[in-house]
Amino acid sequence: AITFAGALDGELLILRERRVQSFNVLQQRLNRKAVTGKLLEEFPAHVRAYDLLTLEGDDLRGEPFAARRQKLEALVTRLDHARID
């Protein structure tokens, strides 16, 4: 889902039926040497982005939060992927 050069502030979540699962559920997916298809299906990772810090080599941290947020929303819309919001 993340097909751009940049840095986000956000969190990694597990969503099931559009509901955020507990941190204990997320831990079932983390720190695995091998991730099986079954694990990917049972614990689908999701990124909830809160801020856009850099994009395609541009440092955005000096911009007002409202401007960064607008760019983040446009980026997420352009990515159009169910696992990032």
The first five atom37 places (N, CA, C, CB, O) and aatype in JSON, in Angstrom:
{
  "aatype": [0, 9, 16, 13, 0, 7, 0, 10, 3, 7, 6, 10, 10, 9, 10, 1, 6, 1, 1, 19, 5, 15, 13, 2, 19, 10, 5, 5, 1, 10, 2, 1, 11, 0, 19, 16, 7, 11, 10, 10, 6, 6, 13, 14, 0, 8, 19, 1, 0, 18, 3, 10, 10, 16, 10, 6, 7, 3, 3, 10, 1, 7, 6, 14, 13, 0, 0, 1, 1, 5, 11, 10, 6, 0, 10, 19, 16, 1, 10, 3, 8, 0, 1, 9, 3],
  "atom_mask": [
    [1, 1, 1, 1, 1],
    [1, 1, 1, 1, 1],
    [1, 1, 1, 1, 1],
    [1, 1, 1, 1, 1],
    [1, 1, 1, 1, 1],
    [1, 1, 1, 0, 1],
    [1, 1, 1, 1, 1],
    [1, 1, 1, 1, 1],
    [1, 1, 1, 1, 1],
    [1, 1, 1, 0, 1],
    [1, 1, 1, 1, 1],
    [1, 1, 1, 1, 1],
    [1, 1, 1, 1, 1],
    [1, 1, 1, 1, 1],
    [1, 1, 1, 1, 1],
    [1, 1, 1, 1, 1],
    [1, 1, 1, 1, 1],
    [1, 1, 1, 1, 1],
    [1, 1, 1, 1, 1],
    [1, 1, 1, 1, 1],
    [1, 1, 1, 1, 1],
    [1, 1, 1, 1, 1],
    [1, 1, 1, 1, 1],
    [1, 1, 1, 1, 1],
    [1, 1, 1, 1, 1],
    [1, 1, 1, 1, 1],
    [1, 1, 1, 1, 1],
    [1, 1, 1, 1, 1],
    [1, 1, 1, 1, 1],
    [1, 1, 1, 1, 1],
    [1, 1, 1, 1, 1],
    [1, 1, 1, 1, 1],
    [1, 1, 1, 1, 1],
    [1, 1, 1, 1, 1],
    [1, 1, 1, 1, 1],
    [1, 1, 1, 1, 1],
    [1, 1, 1, 0, 1],
    [1, 1, 1, 1, 1],
    [1, 1, 1, 1, 1],
    [1, 1, 1, 1, 1],
    [1, 1, 1, 1, 1],
    [1, 1, 1, 1, 1],
    [1, 1, 1, 1, 1],
    [1, 1, 1, 1, 1],
    [1, 1, 1, 1, 1],
    [1, 1, 1, 1, 1],
    [1, 1, 1, 1, 1],
    [1, 1, 1, 1, 1],
    [1, 1, 1, 1, 1],
    [1, 1, 1, 1, 1],
    [1, 1, 1, 1, 1],
    [1, 1, 1, 1, 1],
    [1, 1, 1, 1, 1],
    [1, 1, 1, 1, 1],
    [1, 1, 1, 1, 1],
    [1, 1, 1, 1, 1],
    [1, 1, 1, 0, 1],
    [1, 1, 1, 1, 1],
    [1, 1, 1, 1, 1],
    [1, 1, 1, 1, 1],
    [1, 1, 1, 1, 1],
    [1, 1, 1, 0, 1],
    [1, 1, 1, 1, 1],
    [1, 1, 1, 1, 1],
    [1, 1, 1, 1, 1],
    [1, 1, 1, 1, 1],
    [1, 1, 1, 1, 1],
    [1, 1, 1, 1, 1],
    [1, 1, 1, 1, 1],
    [1, 1, 1, 1, 1],
    [1, 1, 1, 1, 1],
    [1, 1, 1, 1, 1],
    [1, 1, 1, 1, 1],
    [1, 1, 1, 1, 1],
    [1, 1, 1, 1, 1],
    [1, 1, 1, 1, 1],
    [1, 1, 1, 1, 1],
    [1, 1, 1, 1, 1],
    [1, 1, 1, 1, 1],
    [1, 1, 1, 1, 1],
    [1, 1, 1, 1, 1],
    [1, 1, 1, 1, 1],
    [1, 1, 1, 1, 1],
    [1, 1, 1, 1, 1],
    [1, 1, 1, 1, 1]
  ],
  "atom_positions": [
    [[0.82, -1.2, 0.0], [0.0, 0.0, 0.0], [0.86, 1.26, 0.0], [-0.93, 0.0, 1.2], [0.45, 2.29, -0.53]],
    [[2.02, 1.17, 0.59], [2.88, 2.35, 0.67], [3.86, 2.31, -0.49], [3.64, 2.41, 2.04], [4.93, 1.7, -0.42]],
    [[3.47, 2.97, -1.56], [4.25, 2.94, -2.81], [4.8, 4.31, -3.14], [3.39, 2.43, -3.97], [4.71, 4.77, -4.28]],
    [[5.37, 4.98, -2.14], [5.94, 6.3, -2.33], [7.16, 6.42, -1.42], [4.89, 7.43, -2.03], [7.31, 5.66, -0.46]],
    [[8.02, 7.37, -1.72], [9.17, 7.65, -0.87], [8.77, 8.74, 0.11], [10.42, 8.07, -1.71], [8.51, 9.87, -0.29]],
    [[8.72, 8.39, 1.38], [8.31, 9.37, 2.36], [8.28, 8.78, 3.75], [0.0, 0.0, 0.0], [8.58, 7.61, 3.95]],
    [[7.9, 9.61, 4.71], [7.79, 9.18, 6.1], [6.45, 9.63, 6.66], [8.95, 9.75, 6.95], [6.05, 10.78, 6.53]],
    [[5.78, 8.69, 7.27], [4.49, 8.94, 7.91], [4.62, 8.85, 9.41], [3.42, 7.94, 7.4], [5.5, 8.15, 9.93]],
    [[3.76, 9.55, 10.11], [3.55, 9.3, 11.52], [2.19, 8.61, 11.58], [3.6, 10.63, 12.4], [1.21, 9.12, 11.05]],
    [[2.15, 7.47, 12.22], [0.91, 6.73, 12.3], [1.09, 5.51, 13.16], [0.0, 0.0, 0.0], [2.03, 5.42, 13.95]],
    [[0.19, 4.56, 13.01], [0.32, 3.33, 13.78], [-0.09, 2.13, 12.95], [-0.51, 3.4, 15.05], [-0.92, 2.22, 12.04]],
    [[0.52, 1.02, 13.28], [0.21, -0.25, 12.67], [-0.91, -0.9, 13.48], [1.47, -1.18, 12.58], [-0.81, -1.01, 14.71]],
    [[-1.95, -1.32, 12.8], [-3.12, -1.91, 13.46], [-3.5, -3.22, 12.79], [-4.3, -0.93, 13.43], [-3.07, -3.52, 11.67]],
    [[-4.28, -3.97, 13.48], [-4.98, -5.11, 12.88], [-6.46, -4.72, 12.87], [-4.72, -6.47, 13.68], [-7.04, -4.41, 13.91]],
    [[-7.06, -4.74, 11.68], [-8.48, -4.45, 11.55], [-9.21, -5.73, 11.14], [-8.73, -3.32, 10.5], [-8.75, -6.48, 10.28]],
    [[-10.32, -5.95, 11.77], [-11.22, -7.03, 11.38], [-12.61, -6.43, 11.29], [-11.17, -8.25, 12.4], [-13.1, -5.82, 12.24]],
    [[-13.22, -6.6, 10.14], [-14.54, -6.03, 9.89], [-14.56, -4.54, 10.25], [-15.61, -6.78, 10.7], [-15.5, -4.05, 10.87]],
    [[-13.51, -3.83, 9.84], [-13.33, -2.39, 10.01], [-13.25, -1.96, 11.47], [-14.45, -1.66, 9.35], [-13.44, -0.79, 11.78]],
    [[-12.96, -2.91, 12.37], [-12.81, -2.59, 13.8], [-11.37, -2.83, 14.21], [-13.8, -3.44, 14.67], [-10.78, -3.87, 13.9]],
    [[-10.8, -1.87, 14.92], [-9.44, -1.99, 15.42], [-9.4, -3.04, 16.52], [-8.92, -0.63, 15.95], [-10.2, -3.03, 17.45]],
    [[-8.43, -3.96, 16.38], [-8.26, -5.02, 17.36], [-7.28, -4.58, 18.45], [-7.77, -6.31, 16.69], [-6.59, -3.57, 18.3]],
    [[-7.21, -5.33, 19.52], [-6.35, -4.99, 20.65], [-4.87, -5.14, 20.28], [-6.69, -5.88, 21.86], [-4.52, -5.77, 19.29]],
    [[-4.03, -4.54, 21.11], [-2.59, -4.66, 20.91], [-2.15, -6.12, 21.0], [-1.83, -3.8, 21.93], [-1.22, -6.53, 20.31]],
    [[-2.81, -6.9, 21.84], [-2.49, -8.33, 21.95], [-2.69, -9.04, 20.63], [-3.34, -8.99, 23.04], [-1.92, -9.95, 20.29]],
    [[-3.7, -8.66, 19.89], [-3.94, -9.24, 18.57], [-2.83, -8.83, 17.61], [-5.32, -8.81, 18.01], [-2.34, -9.66, 16.84]],
    [[-2.43, -7.56, 17.66], [-1.33, -7.09, 16.81], [-0.06, -7.88, 17.1], [-1.09, -5.59, 17.02], [0.69, -8.2, 16.17]],
    [[0.2, -8.18, 18.34], [1.41, -8.91, 18.7], [1.46, -10.3, 18.08], [1.51, -9.03, 20.21], [2.54, -10.86, 17.9]],
    [[0.31, -10.86, 17.74], [0.29, -12.16, 17.07], [0.93, -12.08, 15.69], [-1.16, -12.67, 16.95], [1.42, -13.09, 15.17]],
    [[0.94, -10.89, 15.11], [1.48, -10.67, 13.77], [2.94, -10.2, 13.81], [0.63, -9.67, 13.02], [3.7, -10.45, 12.88]],
    [[3.31, -9.51, 14.86], [4.65, -8.92, 14.95], [5.7, -9.95, 15.34], [4.65, -7.77, 15.96], [5.39, -11.01, 15.9]],
    [[6.94, -9.62, 15.04], [8.1, -10.4, 15.47], [8.07, -11.85, 15.02], [8.21, -10.36, 16.95], [8.47, -12.75, 15.76]],
    [[7.61, -12.08, 13.83], [7.6, -13.42, 13.25], [8.74, -13.54, 12.25], [6.23, -13.73, 12.56], [8.96, -12.64, 11.44]],
    [[9.46, -14.63, 12.31], [10.53, -14.85, 11.34], [9.95, -15.14, 9.96], [11.44, -16.02, 11.78], [10.5, -14.71, 8.94]],
    [[8.85, -15.86, 9.94], [8.17, -16.18, 8.67], [6.69, -15.87, 8.83], [8.4, -17.68, 8.26], [6.06, -16.27, 9.81]],
    [[6.15, -15.16, 7.87], [4.72, -14.83, 7.89], [4.04, -15.7, 6.85], [4.47, -13.3, 7.61], [4.3, -15.58, 5.66]],
    [[3.17, -16.57, 7.3], [2.45, -17.48, 6.4], [1.23, -16.8, 5.81], [2.03, -18.76, 7.15], [0.79, -15.76, 6.3]],
    [[0.7, -17.37, 4.77], [-0.53, -16.86, 4.17], [-1.67, -16.86, 5.17], [0.0, 0.0, 0.0], [-2.49, -15.95, 5.18]],
    [[-1.72, -17.89, 5.99], [-2.76, -17.99, 7.01], [-2.65, -16.85, 8.02], [-2.69, -19.34, 7.72], [-3.65, -16.26, 8.42]],
    [[-1.42, -16.54, 8.41], [-1.2, -15.44, 9.35], [-1.59, -14.11, 8.73], [0.27, -15.41, 9.8], [-2.19, -13.27, 9.39]],
    [[-1.26, -13.92, 7.45], [-1.64, -12.69, 6.75], [-3.16, -12.54, 6.69], [-1.06, -12.68, 5.34], [-3.69, -11.44, 6.82]],
    [[-3.83, -13.64, 6.49], [-5.3, -13.61, 6.4], [-5.94, -13.39, 7.76], [-5.82, -14.91, 5.79], [-6.91, -12.63, 7.88]],
    [[-5.41, -14.03, 8.79], [-5.99, -13.93, 10.13], [-5.69, -12.59, 10.81], [-5.49, -15.06, 10.99], [-6.47, -12.11, 11.62]],
    [[-4.54, -12.0, 10.46], [-4.09, -10.77, 11.1], [-3.7, -9.75, 10.03], [-2.91, -11.05, 12.07], [-2.51, -9.46, 9.88]],
    [[-4.67, -9.21, 9.29], [-4.36, -8.27, 8.22], [-3.87, -6.92, 8.77], [-5.59, -8.05, 7.33], [-4.59, -6.24, 9.51]],
    [[-2.64, -6.55, 8.41], [-2.06, -5.3, 8.89], [-2.71, -4.11, 8.18], [-0.53, -5.29, 8.66], [-3.11, -4.19, 7.02]],
    [[-2.79, -3.02, 8.92], [-3.39, -1.8, 8.43], [-2.58, -0.62, 8.97], [-4.89, -1.69, 8.85], [-2.13, -0.66, 10.12]],
    [[-2.38, 0.4, 8.17], [-1.67, 1.6, 8.62], [-2.68, 2.73, 8.75], [-0.53, 1.98, 7.63], [-3.4, 3.06, 7.81]],
    [[-2.73, 3.31, 9.93], [-3.54, 4.5, 10.16], [-2.56, 5.67, 10.24], [-4.43, 4.38, 11.48], [-1.82, 5.8, 11.21]],
    [[-2.57, 6.51, 9.21], [-1.62, 7.62, 9.1], [-2.21, 8.87, 9.75], [-1.26, 7.89, 7.62], [-3.37, 9.21, 9.53]],
    [[-1.38, 9.55, 10.53], [-1.8, 10.77, 11.2], [-1.12, 12.02, 10.66], [-1.53, 10.66, 12.67], [-1.68, 13.12, 10.71]],
    [[0.08, 11.85, 10.13], [0.84, 13.01, 9.68], [1.79, 12.58, 8.58], [1.62, 13.68, 10.86], [2.24, 11.43, 8.55]],
    [[2.1, 13.49, 7.68], [3.04, 13.26, 6.59], [4.26, 14.13, 6.86], [2.4, 13.59, 5.18], [4.18, 15.36, 6.83]],
    [[5.4, 13.48, 7.12], [6.6, 14.2, 7.53], [7.53, 14.52, 6.37], [7.35, 13.4, 8.56], [8.1, 15.61, 6.31]],
    [[7.68, 13.59, 5.46], [8.46, 13.82, 4.24], [7.74, 13.16, 3.07], [9.92, 13.26, 4.38], [7.01, 12.19, 3.25]],
    [[7.97, 13.71, 1.89], [7.37, 13.14, 0.69], [8.27, 13.39, -0.5], [5.96, 13.73, 0.44], [8.57, 14.53, -0.84]],
    [[8.7, 12.3, -1.13], [9.53, 12.37, -2.34], [10.72, 13.32, -2.17], [8.69, 12.8, -3.53], [11.02, 14.11, -3.06]],
    [[11.39, 13.22, -1.01], [12.58, 14.01, -0.76], [12.34, 15.37, -0.14], [0.0, 0.0, 0.0], [13.29, 16.04, 0.24]],
    [[11.09, 15.79, -0.02], [10.77, 17.08, 0.58], [10.46, 16.91, 2.07], [9.57, 17.74, -0.14], [9.6, 16.11, 2.43]],
    [[11.15, 17.65, 2.91], [10.89, 17.65, 4.35], [9.71, 18.59, 4.61], [12.16, 18.09, 5.17], [9.81, 19.79, 4.38]],
    [[8.62, 18.03, 5.09], [7.39, 18.82, 5.3], [7.22, 19.27, 6.74], [6.19, 18.01, 4.88], [6.24, 19.96, 7.06]],
    [[8.13, 18.9, 7.62], [7.95, 19.18, 9.05], [7.89, 20.66, 9.38], [9.06, 18.56, 9.83], [7.34, 21.02, 10.41]],
    [[8.42, 21.52, 8.54], [8.35, 22.95, 8.78], [7.04, 23.58, 8.37], [0.0, 0.0, 0.0], [6.76, 24.73, 8.69]],
    [[6.22, 22.82, 7.66], [4.92, 23.33, 7.21], [3.89, 23.21, 8.34], [4.43, 22.57, 5.95], [4.04, 22.35, 9.21]],
    [[2.87, 24.04, 8.34], [1.81, 23.91, 9.35], [1.15, 22.53, 9.24], [0.76, 25.03, 9.18], [1.06, 21.94, 8.17]],
    [[0.68, 22.06, 10.39], [0.04, 20.74, 10.41], [-1.11, 20.66, 9.41], [-0.46, 20.42, 11.83], [-1.28, 19.64, 8.74]],
    [[-1.91, 21.71, 9.31], [-3.07, 21.69, 8.4], [-2.63, 21.45, 6.96], [-3.85, 23.02, 8.5], [-3.31, 20.75, 6.21]],
    [[-1.51, 22.03, 6.56], [-1.0, 21.83, 5.19], [-0.5, 20.4, 5.01], [0.14, 22.84, 4.88], [-0.74, 19.79, 3.97]],
    [[0.2, 19.88, 6.02], [0.68, 18.48, 5.94], [-0.5, 17.52, 5.9], [1.61, 18.14, 7.14], [-0.49, 16.53, 5.17]],
    [[-1.5, 17.82, 6.69], [-2.68, 16.96, 6.74], [-3.39, 16.92, 5.39], [-3.65, 17.43, 7.83], [-3.84, 15.86, 4.95]],
    [[-3.49, 18.06, 4.75], [-4.12, 18.12, 3.43], [-3.33, 17.28, 2.43], [-4.21, 19.59, 2.94], [-3.92, 16.56, 1.62]],
    [[-2.02, 17.36, 2.48], [-1.18, 16.54, 1.59], [-1.31, 15.06, 1.92], [0.29, 16.96, 1.69], [-1.33, 14.22, 1.02]],
    [[-1.41, 14.74, 3.2], [-1.59, 13.35, 3.61], [-2.91, 12.8, 3.08], [-1.54, 13.23, 5.14], [-2.94, 11.69, 2.55]],
    [[-3.97, 13.54, 3.23], [-5.28, 13.08, 2.75], [-5.27, 12.88, 1.25], [-6.37, 14.08, 3.13], [-5.86, 11.92, 0.75]],
    [[-4.62, 13.77, 0.51], [-4.52, 13.61, -0.95], [-3.7, 12.38, -1.29], [-3.89, 14.85, -1.59], [-4.04, 11.65, -2.23]],
    [[-2.62, 12.14, -0.55], [-1.78, 10.97, -0.79], [-2.54, 9.68, -0.54], [-0.53, 11.02, 0.08], [-2.5, 8.76, -1.36]],
    [[-3.24, 9.6, 0.58], [-4.0, 8.38, 0.91], [-5.09, 8.15, -0.13], [-4.63, 8.49, 2.33], [-5.33, 7.0, -0.52]],
    [[-5.73, 9.2, -0.58], [-6.75, 9.07, -1.63], [-6.11, 8.53, -2.9], [-7.44, 10.42, -1.91], [-6.67, 7.65, -3.55]],
    [[-4.95, 9.06, -3.27], [-4.26, 8.63, -4.49], [-3.81, 7.17, -4.37], [-3.04, 9.54, -4.78], [-3.87, 6.43, -5.35]],
    [[-3.36, 6.75, -3.2], [-2.93, 5.36, -3.0], [-4.11, 4.41, -3.16], [-2.29, 5.18, -1.6], [-3.96, 3.31, -3.68]],
    [[-5.29, 4.84, -2.7], [-6.53, 4.07, -2.86], [-6.34, 2.61, -2.49], [-7.02, 4.18, -4.29], [-6.58, 1.72, -3.31]],
    [[-5.92, 2.38, -1.25], [-5.69, 1.02, -0.78], [-6.46, 0.81, 0.52], [-4.18, 0.74, -0.57], [-6.46, 1.68, 1.39]],
    [[-7.1, -0.33, 0.65], [-7.94, -0.6, 1.82], [-7.15, -0.72, 3.1], [-8.73, -1.87, 1.61], [-7.73, -0.67, 4.18]],
    [[-5.83, -0.89, 3.02], [-5.05, -1.09, 4.25], [-4.29, 0.15, 4.72], [-4.07, -2.21, 4.03], [-3.38, 0.05, 5.54]],
    [[-4.67, 1.3, 4.21], [-4.09, 2.54, 4.71], [-5.19, 3.61, 4.73], [-2.89, 2.98, 3.83], [-5.92, 3.81, 3.76]],
    [[-5.27, 4.29, 5.85], [-6.22, 5.41, 5.95], [-5.62, 6.51, 6.79], [-7.56, 4.96, 6.54], [-6.26, 7.55, 6.99]]
  ]
}
